[in-house]
Amino acid sequence: MRHPHTRTTRRRMVTALTVLLLAAPGTAPALASDDRPASPALADGLALTPPMGFNNWNSTQCRAEFNESMVKGIADIFVDKGLKDAGYQYVNLDDCWALPDRDADGKLVPDPARFPNGIKAVADYVHAKGLKLGIYTSAGTKTCSNVGFPGALGHEYSDARQFADWGVDYLKYDNCNNQGVDAKSRYTTMRDALRATGRPIVYSICEWGQNKPWEWASDVGHLWRTTGDISDSWGSMLSILKQNLPLAPHAGPGHWNDPDMLEVGNGGMTDTEYRSHFSMWSVMAAPLLIGSDLRTASAETFEILGNKEVIAVDQDPLGKQGSVVSSEGGRWVVAKEMKDGSRTVALFNESGSPQRIATTAAAVGLPAADAYTLRDLWQHRTYNTAGTISATVPAHGTVLVRVTAERKWQQYPPAVELGLEGSLLVQAAAPAALTTTVTDLGRSPARQVSVRLSGPEGWSVRATSPTSAAALPTGRSLRTSWSVTAPQGTPTGSYDLRLKASYRSPSGLRVETVLPFDATVVVPPPSGTSGLGDLPWLSAANGYGPAERNTSNGESAAGDGHPITIGGVVYAKGLGVHAESSVEYYTGGACETVTAQVGVDDEKGANGTVAFEVWADGTKVASTGVLTNAMPAQPLTADVTGARLVRLVVTDGGDGIDSDHADWADAQLSC
């Protein structure tokens, strides 16, 4: 979609879906009365596990670097870097591979500058590597590019025949310029055209979830987009995740929910966030289509994309999409039933600070047992647990474990959970109190337990209570108090601390486990009234691009906003954001009020619906109803007296995030 997602005039965002949570732990998500499981899948033996591969759009779009040489290079990298061995198959071309006009016979013409040897030559090269080739067009008169390349509407059988003759193995069929023709009819026609070629071609329906394809497309295509386009930001990924999670009953072998391509490695998120992205796409049995430029990818990107234990979760032949067990306070537990009877459990922390996230073997659907094995799929270690599945999960992080009821649990050491209590906000030169816990979750005891906390060079980290215990039986904890001091003059920002525990299993095996986390050095806000666009924030999550200071949101790049304008009135100061958005400030108990003029920015014309909220120390203290572009700026005042943290939140108004550019105009904090 062109705005607010990856393509510049592209798609409208799908209506936001309410996340359906389980009525009780361990049960399936309740379905609304009109949410019926999908009809039987195509019986052609294709896409029995979610497709895995590469698509160039997120990294190259229509730039000249998208060409034959690049595509062949990706196939080479698949082989050379072990991605083929990890399960990645498809090397897919997106928009801009063709000339803008068909030939005299109505045939598609590959761009001779980009693909001088044609598409078949590329397919032959890819096939020779033991891989498969995908291609793109739209179920409309033109594709989604501004250039307007030819779409397949009215040319379905001819285009499908060309694709088959070229050796294409996968078709992504987009939704732009569809002339208002019924979606089910358009996509079914292409299904029939592909079938008529006699070539097995995986069929990816890309109509952005506008017509609830999960309800009708399982006998039309092999996968269907459930949302608008993803962008390379935490807010975008999180919004799409929440829309896709409730659709678990509709996925299965040969018919998959598709929450769009992977952004892993594109640079807009941290590696912790990318591991969450990859973990959650895998637990949702989503297609894994790499969207980063593998020619310049980092070792960490290859490590994430190549994690075979996580990929095995996505590719499990049972084909179940993970279901939500709980999500209170942004602490998500999502459990996926596996063919061997185990459960993969994602402990996902939506929030901006470390959180303890916990569930039980019973809650995720495992049978009663004396103990269970617990395999950490990122640490690649196996433990035993008495039944508790829990971890302190870093901000925006995910702990992904595979839990099995089996008799051989005794051969593994007990699982030990590291925990934190107390504020991670530190004022320079002022001692901060922190308590750590080491808890034995295993059926067997942890022996000779010791713990150490370390901080940056120059910081004082001092234990004020015991740091060791001879043994911890099941459920018992070692609690240690610490005094942490940052040196005078330490700049504001986040600093790495590490909590490290060491213990021995009953068999004498020595085990070490580490919890990395961030402490944030803060300074109290100045006395008087300050513009929030000028103050440092603790964190900022935004639905499209970064939050902007004293300008509108603009597009996806930092600094591309315009003067904040609501209802024709221009404001010099404030914050420009895009739903879903959250901007948090440290107020240190020293402030009284937040004031702002709030509304939808004029830069999106008549589009956009949002709602504004102010939170103080986790309590909502002010909010608006749903605001539209037709409304003038609304005054908003919030009492934040005594709060240490103030958070400015914008939600999507209940209809998805399309064009939801929101302004905190003239936003001020009085202290």
N, C-alpha and C positions, 0 to 999 in steps of 0.2 A: 504494500500500500504506500502510496507516495507520502502521505502525511496522516498520522504522526509516526509512520514507520518507515521502513527502509527505502522505498522507492519514492521519488519526488513527484507525484500526482497519482499515487498508486491506490491503495485499497481503503475502503471504509472499515473501521474496526468493528469486529463482532460485538454484539451486545454482551455486557458483562454478565457472567453467570454467578449465581450465589453458590458458594461452596457448600456441598451437602456433606455434613459430618455424620459420623455414625451415631445412632441413637444410644448405643451402649458399646463399651469396648468389646472388640472381637466380632461385632456383627457387620453385615454388609451395609453400605450407604443406603439410606432410605431414598427411594425414587419418587419424584413428583408424579401425579396421576398421568401426565402426558409424556413421561419419560419411560418409554418401553425399550427393553433390550432390542438390539438391532436384529434384522432378519438374517438368515443364513448367509455365510460369506460365499464369494465366488469359488466354485469347486474346480479351480484350475491348478492347484498346487503351488501357486506363487505366493511370495511374501508370507510364508508360514511363521516366520519370525520377523520382527520389524526390520525394514531395509536399513542398511548401513552403507555409508559412502561419503561423497563430497559434492558440494554445490558451490559454484564460484561467486554467487551474487553478493553475499555479505562482505566479501573481501575485495572484489574487483568492480562490482556493478558493471556498467557498460564501458569502462575505460579500455583504452587500446591494448592494455596488457592481457586482456581476456582474448586468447587466440589459441591456435593449434599447438604451438610450442608449449604454452602454459599447461594445457590440458594433458598433453603427453607427459609433461614433467610431473604432474600430480600422480599419474599412473606409476611413474618410476618411483616416486616417493612412497607410495603405498607399499610397493614391494621392498624397497631398500630400508625403510624405517619400521618394517614389521606390521604395518597397519593391515595389509592383506591377511597376514597370518592371524591377526586379532579379530578378523571377521568383516572388515570393510570391503565392499564389492563394487559399488556404483561410483563412477566418475561422471557427474551430471553437469551438462551445460544449462545455464539459465538464459535469460532474455539476451537479445542483441547478437545472436549467432547468424541471423539471416540478413539478406538485403531488404530494404523497405518495400520493394515491389515484387510481386510474383512474375514469372516469365510469361511468354505469350500463350503457353498452354495451361496457365494457372498453377504452375508448380512453384514450390518454395525454392529459393536460391540461396545457398550458403554464401556468406560474405567472403569474397575471394581474398580480401586483405587479411581477414582474421583466419580463414580456413582455406588456404590456397589449394589444398589437395582434396577438399570436400569433407563431408561428415563421415562418409564410409571409410575413408582412409584413417580417420581418427578412431572410429569404432574398431577397425581391424587391428590397430596398434594396441588399443586397450584390451581387446579380446586376447591378443597374443601374450599379454601379461597375466592371463587368467582372471581378468576383471570384466566389468560390464559397463556399457555407456548409457547415459540418460540424456534426454533432451527436453526442451520446454516450448510450449506455446500457450495461447489463451483461448478460452471458450467464448471468444468475441470476434469482432471484425478486425481488431488490432490487439497487440500485446500491451503490456503495462508501461513500456518505455515511452518517454516523451517523443522519441523519434517516430513511433507508431509502426512497428514491424507487423507483418500480416498475421492475424489470428486465424483460427481454424473454423470459425462459425461459417457453415455453409460449404466447407471444404474438408469435412472430417474424414471421409473415406479416402480421398486423394492424399491428404497429408499423412494419414495413418499408413497408407501403402508406401509412401516415400520413407517414413521412419523405419518401417520393417525392412525395406530394401537396403537401407543404409546399415542395418544391423543394430538398431536401437533396442535397448532392453528395458527402458524405464521412461515414462512420460509424466512430466509435471504439467498439469493443465490448469491454467490460471483463470481469472474471472473478470478481467477488465474489458470494457467496451462490449458488454454482452447484449446490448440493444434491448434490455428488458425481457429477454426470452427466459422462460421458466428454467431454473437451474437444473432440476432433476432431468428435464428433457434434454438440455444441452449436454450434460455429462453422460447421460445414458447413450446418446447418439455416438459419442466418441468411444464409449465402451464397446458398442457394437462394431464400430469401424476397426478398432484394434483387434477385436476377436476375428473379424473377417479376414485379416491378414494371415492368420494361422501362426503368427510368431508370438511366443510368450513375452509379453511386455507388462511390467509392473505399472499400475495406473494410479497416479497420485492426484487426487481431486483437491484443487486449491481454491475453494470458493469462500475461504476465510470464516467458515462457520456461520455465515449469514442465514442459511436456510436449514440449520440443524442437520447437517449431513449424517451425523451419527445415527439419526433415526431412519434414514432411507438408503444410505449409500453402501451398505455392506455387500450388496449384490451388484453394485455398479463399479466401485473401485476397490483397491487394496488398502488405501489409506486416504484420509481426508483431513484437511486443515480444520482445526477447531477454533482458531483465533485469527486476528490480523497478524501482520508481520512482526517478528521479534526485532528488537534493536539491541545494541551492545551496551546495555545498562542494567543495573540491578533492578530498578523499578520495572522495566519492561519484562525482564525474565520472570519476576515475581508475579506480575499481573497475569501473564500467560499461564504460569504454573497454576494459579488459583482458578483460572477458567477451565483448565484441562482436567484437574483432579476429579471433579464430580462425575466425569464421563466414563469412569472405569467399567461400568457394566456393558458398555457398547464395544469394547475392544476384545480382540482375540485373534487366533491364527488366521491370516489372510485378510483381516479387516482391522485397521489400527487407527486410533486417534493420533493426529499429528499436530503437536504444538509448535511447529516450525523448526528451523535449522538450529544447529549449535553455534553459539558465539564464542566458544572456548578458544582463547588465544588472540582475539581481536583487539584487546588492550583496554576495553572500557570497564572491565571488572577486575577484581583482584583474583589471584590464584585460588584463594579460599572460596570466593564466590563462584569461580568457574568449576571447582570441584563439586559445589552444591548443585550447580546447573547440570553437570554431567550425571551426578548421582540421582537427581530427581527425574531427569528424562529417562534414565535407565529403570528406575523403580516404577515409572509410569508406562513401561513398555512402549516408549516413543521411538519413532525412526531416529537413528543417529546419523545425521548428515552434517559432516564437518563444514563449517562456514568460514574458517580462517585460512589465511594464505600459508599453506604448508611449506612454501619455499623459504619463508623467513621465520617459521615457528620456533619457539624456544624449546629447550629440553623439557621444561615443566609442562608445556602444552602437549608435547608428545607423550609425556608420562601420564597425564590425565586421559587423553584420548585413547591411549593404548592399554589402560588398566583392564586386563582380561577378566579379572574377578568381577568387576563392575559390569563389563560388557556381558558376561554370562548371565547376570540378572536381567538385563534387557532382552537377551536372546533366549531366555528359558522357553523350552518348547511347549509348556503348558499354556503360555500366552496370556496370563492374567495381568491386567493393569493393577498396580497397587491402589489400595483403598485407604481413606483417611480414618485413623483411629481416634485422634484428638488433635486440636489445634489451639487450645486456649493460650491467650497471650502471645501468639506468634510462635509457640513451641509446638511444632508439628511432629506427629508420629504417623507415618504412612507405611503400611505393611503389604507385602506382595507374596502371595502364595506361589510356591515353586513346585515343579513337577516331582521332585524327590520328597515332598512333604515338608521341607523346611520353609521358613519364612525369612524373606529379606525385609529388614526394618530400617527405615530412614528416620533418624532423629534430626530434624531440620530446624535451625534457629533463624527465624525471620528477623529478629530484633537486632539492634545495634550494640548489644552488650552480651557477654557470656550468659548462658542460661542452662539450668539443669533441666533436662528433658528425660522423662521416664515413662516406661510402660512395663508390661509383664508378658511372659510367654503365653499365658492364658488369654490375655487381651488381644494378642495378634493371631490367635487361632490355633496355637499349638496344644497338643494333648498334655494331660498331667504327666509329670515325670519327676524322679528324684532330683535330676539336674539336667542341664542342657549344654551343648557346645555353642560357643558364640565366636564367630569368625569376623574380625574387623577387616573389611574389604579394602581399606586404604592403608592400614598398617600391615596388612598381610600376616596377622597373628591370630591364633586360636586360643580361647580361654574356656573355663567352665563357669556357669552361673546357676544359682539356685532357682532362678526364674525371673529375677529382676533384669530388665534391659534399660540401662540408663547411662547418661554421660553428661558432663558439663561441656556444652557445645559452644565453640567460639562464635562471636558475632558473625552472622551471615554464613555460618558453617553448617556442615552436615556430617554426622557420624553414620556410616552405613555398615550394618552388620547382618550376617546370615546366621540364623539361630535354628538349631536342630535338636530334637529329642532323640538322644542316642545313648547307648550303654557305655560307650568308651570315654565318657566325659572325664574320668579320673586321670587319664594320661595328660591332661592339659592343666596349666596353672589356673588358679582362681582369677576371675576378672576383678580388677580393682578400679574403682571410680575416684577420680580426683575432682574436688569441688572447691568453690570459692564463696566466701561470704563477706559482705562489706562493700563499700563504694570503691570503684576503680578510678575515681576522679581525685587527682592529687594537686594540691597547691604547692608550688616550689617552696622549699625550706620549712614546710609544715608537715610534721609526721602524720601519716595516714595509717589507720588500723585496718588490718586485713586478717581474716581467718581462713585457713585452708583445711580441707578434710581429705582423708584417704579412707575409703570405705570398701570393705570386702563384700563383693556381690556373689562370690563363688560358693559352692557347696563345701569346698575344702578351705582350711584356714590359710591365711597369708602370714608368713613368719618373717622375723627379723626385718620389720618394716621401718623404713626411714624416709624422710622427706626433706627437700631442699628447695628454697625459693631464691632465684637470682634475678637481678635487674641490670639495667645498662651500667656501663662504666661510670663510676663517680656517684652512683646512688647508694644510699644506705639501706640495706635490707637486713633486719635483725629479728631473730626468733625470740619471743617473750614467753614461750611455753614449750614443753617437750616436743622434739622432732623425731622420736622413734618409739616403737612399741615392739615387745617381744613377739606378739602374735595378735592377729585380728581374726576372730571367728566370723562366721557368716553374719552379715548385717552390721558388724561393729565398725567404728571409725576411730582413726587417730585425728584429733583436732589440734591444730597448731596456730597460735596467734603470732602475728608479725607486725613490726613497725617498719613502714616504708617511707623514705624521705628522698625527694628529688632535690638536687643542689639548688642553692639560690641562683636565680637568673636562668634556670632551665626554660627554654622557649616553650610556648604552648604547642600541643600536638600529642600524638600517640607514641608510646614507647613500649618495646617488647619486654615482657617478663616471662619467666619459665618456671613452672612448678614441676619438679621431678621427684618421683617416688621410686624406691627400690624395695624389693621383697623377694622372699623365696617361697616356692611351692612346697607341699609336703615331701616331694621327692628330692628336694634340694636345688631345683632349677632356679637360678637367679633371673629375675624379671625386672626390667625398668620400663616405666611409662612416663610420658611427659604431657603436660597441658600447657601449651603456649597461650598467652593472652596479652591484651594491650591494657596498659594504664594510660590515662589521658591527663596530661598536665594542663591545668586550667588557671585562669585568673578571674577574679570577680569582675563583673561589668562595672563601668565607671558610674559614679553618682550622677543623677540628673536624668535627662531624656536623651536617648540615643536612637539613631536609625538602625533597624535590624539589618538593612542591606549593607551597613558598614561594620557590623560586629562580626567577630569570628564565630562560626557555628561548630558544634561538636560533630555533627553528622548531617548529611543531606542525601536523601534518596529521591529520585525523580522518575516519572513514568516515561519520559522521552528526552534524551539529552540531559545535561546537568542543570541543576537549579542555578539561576542567574541573579547576580547582585545588581540592583538598580536599573535593570532592563527587563523586558519580557522574556519568555522562554525561548522564542525564536524557533530554530530547527534543532537538529541533533548535535551540532558542534558547539563547543564552549565559546561564549562571547559573541554569538550571532543574533542576539536579541535586538529589540527595537525599544524606543521609549515606551514605558508602561502607559497604556491607554485603555480606559474603561468608559464606554458610552461617550466617546469623543473627548473625554477629559484626560489630559496628559499629566502624569505624576513624575517628578524628578527622582524620587527615591522609592525603595521597596524591594520586593523579591518577585521574580518571575519564575513560575514553576509549571509543571504539567502533571495532572493526576495520573496515577496515584503518587502522592508526594508527602514527604515528612522531613522537616528541617528542625533540628534540635539545638538549643542553646543552654549554656551553663549560666544560671542566674545566682547560684550560691546563697539563696535565702535572703538576698538583699534587695529584691525588686517587688513592685506592687502591681503594675498594670501593663498589658499589651494592648495597643490600639492599632487599627488599620482600616483602610477603605478596601473592600474586597470585591472581586468580580471576575468575569471572563474577559480576557484581553481582546481588544478589537481586531488583532491581527488574523483571527480565524473567521472573520466575516460573521455570518449568522450561526455558526456552529459552536458546539461546546456546552456542556452542562456539568457543574461542579458543586461541591459543598465544602465549606471551610470549618475547621475545628481548631481549638487551642486546648492543649493538655498541660497540666502542671503536676509534676511528680506522679504521672500515671493516671491522673484523674481528669476527665474532660470538664473544662470550666467555661467554655463558650463554644457556640456553633451557629451556623446559618442553616437555613433550608437549602434546597437545590436552587442554584442561580444559573441563569442562562445569559447568552450574549445580548439578548433584548433588554436586559435589566441594567439600570445604572449601578454604580458602585454602592455597596451597602456598608454602613459603619459597623465595626465589630470591636467590642471592648471586652477584655478578659481580666479578672482579678487573679493574679498569680502571687499574692503575698506569701512570703515564706518559702516558696518553692525553690528547690535546688536546680531543677531541670524544667525547661519550658519547650514544648514541641508544637510546631505549626504544621497541621495536617490538611491536605486537600484530597477528597475522595471524588469518585467519578460521577456522582449523581445517580448511580444505579443503571447506567445505560452504556457502559464501556467507555474507553478513554479517548475515542476519536475527537481530535481538535480541542481537547480539554486544557487549554492554556489558561492558567489561573494567576491572578496578581494579588499579592499582599501589598497594595499601594500605600505609600506613606506609612509603612509599618514602623512603630516606635515602641521602645521598651523604657519604662520609667522606673528608676531605682533610687 
